[in-house]
Amino acid sequence: MNLSAPTMPVFLIAGALFVLALLGHLAVIPLVTMYQFWLAIAAFVLLALGNLLKGM
């Protein structure tokens, strides 16, 4: 299995999801607070898929 670097849009979207999860954890955005765990998981999965799938 060959790994490749994720494209810039995938990296930025994963980063934005992580920042939302972090802000939800700090209770800055109350609506995001209840989804903070799933946002962090989605950011990790997106970044992992960006590494595993070529051209994504």
N, C-alpha and C positions, 0 to 999 in steps of 0.2 A: 504494500500500500504506500503510495507516494502522497506526501502532504504538500499542499501549496498554500501560499499566502492568500488570505481572503482579499477580495477587492475592497476598494476604499468605501463604496456605499454600504457594503455588508458590515464592515468594521464600524462605520459611523452609526448605523442603525442599532447594532449591538451595544455600542457605547451609550447611545441615547436611552435604550431600554434599561441599562444598568444604572444610569444616573437617575432615571425615574424611580427605580427600585430603591436606590439609596435615599432619595428625597422622601419616598414613602416611609422608609424605616425611621427617618428623623422626624416624621409627622409634619413635614412642611406642606405637603399636599394631602389633605385628609382622604380624598377619594381614592388615591393611589395606595394608601396605607394597607387596605385589605388585600391588595393584589401584589404586594412587594415581593413575596417569595416567587410567585409565578413569573413576574417580570424579570427577576434575576435568572431564573431557570431558562426562560425564553432567550435572554441575551446570551447565555452560555451555549445553548443548543445552536443558535444561529451562528455564533462564532465558530463552534466546532464543525458545523456543516460547511462553513466557508473554508475551513482548512481541509476538510476531507474531499469535497467535491471540486474538481478542477473547473475553473472559469466562473465560479460563483463568488 
